[in-house]
Amino acid sequence: MNKTIVFRMFPQESHHNATFKFASKLKGEGYRIVYASNENMKAVIKENGFDFYLIEIKKDILIKPLNRKIIQKTFKIKALQ
């Protein structure tokens, strides 16, 4: 299987750690796993056995905390027929 999955998230170790078990399962299924992040995250990504794609900090739009509003949404799930 020559498929690649790229993970991209806020550049903080805890955010990445939360995905490593899932990524390991995917890697075991034959997927190539790449984490795209800034230099600060390179070591933890490589230590966990995944490929790393560098996003320069000066070009990284996720480097500053984002102002987020909590939005409540209600989803209706249709029963499968």
N, C-alpha and C positions, 0 to 999 in steps of 0.2 A: 504494500500500500504506500503510495507516494503522496500522502496528504499531509498538509501542514496546518497546525492550529496556532494562532498568535494570541497571546494574552496581553492585554494592555489595561493597566489600572493605576490608581493613585500610587505614586512612588514611595510607599511606606512598607516596611518589612511585614507588618502584621497583615496587610492586605494581600501580599504575595503568599505568605505562609498558608492562608486560608484556602488557596487554590492548588497547592502542591500535591496533595493526595489525589485530587481529581485529575490533575495533569499527569501524574505518574500512571494512573489507570489508563488514560488515553495513550500514553507512550507505550505501555504494555500491549496495547491493541495495534501498535504499529504506526501511530501518528508521530510526526515530527513536531515537537513542542518548542515554540519560540516565545520568550518574554521580551517585549519591547519596553524599555525603560531608560532612565538616565544612569550615568556612571555610578551613582550611589547604591544602586541595586544590583550591580553586576555580580559581586562576590556571592551574595545569597542565592542568586539564580543559578550560577555555575556550580556552587556547592551542592545544589539539589539535583544536578545532572541535566539541566535544560540549556538550550541554546539561548543566546542573548543578542538582541539587536539594540544598538545604541541610539537613543534620542538625546541630542545635546540639550543640556539644561537651559541654555538661552532660547532654545526653540520649543521647549516643553511647556505646553499650555497648562499642565496640571501641577506645576511647581508651587503655585500659590493656592491657599485654601479658597474654595469656592463658596460663594454665598448661596445657600440652598434654602428653599422653602419646603416645608413639609406639605405634601399634597395628599389628601385622602381620596382614594379612588375605590369605587365599588365595581367589582367584576362579577358578571353573571356567567356561570358555567352551564352550558347546555349539555344535557345528558346525551351520551352516544346512543344512536339508534341503530 
